[in-house]
Amino acid sequence: MMEEKYESIVKQIGRIILGKEKQIRLALTCFFARGHLLIEDMPGIGKTTLGKVLSLCLGLSFRRIQCTSDMLPGDILGVSVFEQKSGSFLFHPGPIFTHVLLADEINRATPKTQSALLEAMEEHQVTIEGKTRLLDDPFFVIATQNPYEYSGTFPLPESQLDRFLMRIEIGYPGRQAEHQLLKGDEPKSLLPKIKPSLEKETVLKTQRMISGVHVSDAMLEYLQDILDYTRTSPHFYMGLSPRAGMALLQTAKSWAFLHGRDHTLPEDLQQILPWVIGHRLRSKDDLQQFSNEKINAFIMEVPIP
C-alpha cells in the first residue's frame, strides 16, 4: 500500500522535476527517515522547486527563506514585539514554524544565523527570550548551498554538515529531459495542479512505522564493518562517528520500507550510502570531499556478510 503511494508521489514530482528520479527518491527517503536534506548545486537547477512540490504532494505547509549575509537569527526564529495597546510583548513566529522549510543558499548566511537554524533542526524546538517553543511535526529542512568557489559564501563547518542526514546534487538535466522542459509549460505553472497524495497523519504514521523496520544482526555487523573501515583506512582524514552510523541505519530502514519491505538488506545500505556519508568524509591528503564513485569503490572493499 505504502509502496504504491510512494511510487505515485515519485511520479507526480517527476512531472515537474524532469529526469531526476534518483534525486526525488533520495529526498523522500530523507524526509521519511526524519532527517534534513542538504542540496549542493549551482543556481537554476531546480532546488527550490523540488522543495515546493514535495511539500504539496505530502499535504504539508511550506515556507522559504532566502539567506543573506545580513540576516539575523530572529529573521528565522521569530521576534517579540512590544504592543502598546496591550502593554506587553507579543511573539511573532518566524518562518521556521512550518512543516517543510527551504533555507535557500544557507552558506550565504553568517555562522551565527546558520547556528540558530541548525540548533532548531537538532532539537525540534527554539528558545527565545527564555521560553521554549516546539516546532511543527513533521519538521523537514531542505537547505541549499552554492559551490564554495562562489563569492560571498560562509562554508558550513563539519560539525554543522553532520546535522544533515543526506547531501545530494541535482545536476544538469539530460538532453531529452531538458528538451521536454523547454518545450513544455513553465514548471512553476504546474504547481497549482499538484494534489496531495498523503495526509499529515499518514505521514507521521509512516515515519513511526519506518522506525520499526527489522534490522538483522548480520546487517548490523555489516554496518559496523563499514564504520570500522572508515576509521582505520588510510584514505580518510577522520572516520565516521556513531551518529553517522545511526544516520545510515535510519536511512536504510526508510529506503527499504518505501520499497515495500519490512526488513533491510545490504542493497538498501549500498543504495543510500554515498549520499549519507559523502559530506562526512574527507581525504587524508588534501581534506577534500570524495566523489560518490570513489566512496562506492572504497566501501565495496568491505565484504558483505
Secondary structure, DSSP 8 states (H G I E B T S, - for coil): -HHHHHHHHHHHHHTTSTT-HHHHHHHHHHHHTT--EEEE--TTSSHHHHHHHHHHHTT--EEEEE--TT--HHHHHEEEEEETTTTEEEEEE-TTSSSEEEEETGGGS-HHHHHHHHHHHHHSEEEETTEEEE--SS-EEEEEE--TTSSS-----HHHHTT-SEEE------HHHHHHHHHS--HHHHGGG---SS-HHHHHHHHHHHHT-B--HHHHHHHHHHHHHHHH-TTBSS---HHHHHHHHHHHHHHHHHTT-SB--HHHHHHHHHHHHTTT--BTTT-----HHHHHHHHTTS---
